[in-house]
Amino acid sequence: MRRSLDGQIYLTEQSIKLPSEGKLIRVFIGKADRWEGEPLYEAIVHLAKK
């Protein structure tokens, strides 16, 4: 993702090397999405690390 000079956000393709046992997921959420009082993206990362 990148932001242009006029403030627009553009999605860009990126490749990530994952370990063989890893999983790649793409989740599209909004800035205001929350779960149990914390930002949803933080909750997803926290649970994914478990």
C-alpha positions in Angstrom: 0.0 0.0 0.0 1.3 3.5 -0.7 -0.1 7.0 -0.5 0.3 9.5 -3.3 1.0 13.2 -3.0 -2.7 14.0 -3.3 -3.5 11.7 -0.3 -5.0 8.8 -2.3 -4.1 5.3 -1.1 -3.1 2.7 -3.7 -2.7 -1.0 -3.1 0.5 -2.5 -4.4 1.5 -6.2 -4.8 4.2 -7.3 -2.5 5.7 -10.8 -2.1 6.6 -12.2 1.3 8.7 -15.3 1.8 7.0 -17.5 4.3 8.5 -20.4 6.2 7.2 -23.7 4.9 4.8 -24.1 7.8 3.5 -20.5 7.5 0.1 -19.3 6.2 -0.6 -16.2 4.2 -3.9 -14.5 4.8 -5.2 -11.2 3.5 -7.8 -9.4 5.7 -9.3 -6.1 4.7 -10.6 -4.1 7.7 -11.4 -0.5 8.4 -9.5 1.9 10.7 -12.5 2.1 13.0 -13.0 -1.7 13.3 -12.5 -2.9 16.9 -12.7 -6.1 18.8 -13.1 -6.1 22.6 -12.0 -2.4 22.8 -8.8 -2.7 20.8 -8.1 -2.0 17.1 -9.1 -5.1 15.1 -5.7 -5.3 13.3 -3.9 -5.5 16.7 -6.2 -8.3 17.9 -5.6 -10.3 14.6 -1.8 -9.9 14.9 -1.9 -10.9 18.6 -4.0 -14.0 18.0 -1.9 -15.0 14.9 1.3 -14.9 17.0 -0.2 -17.5 19.5 
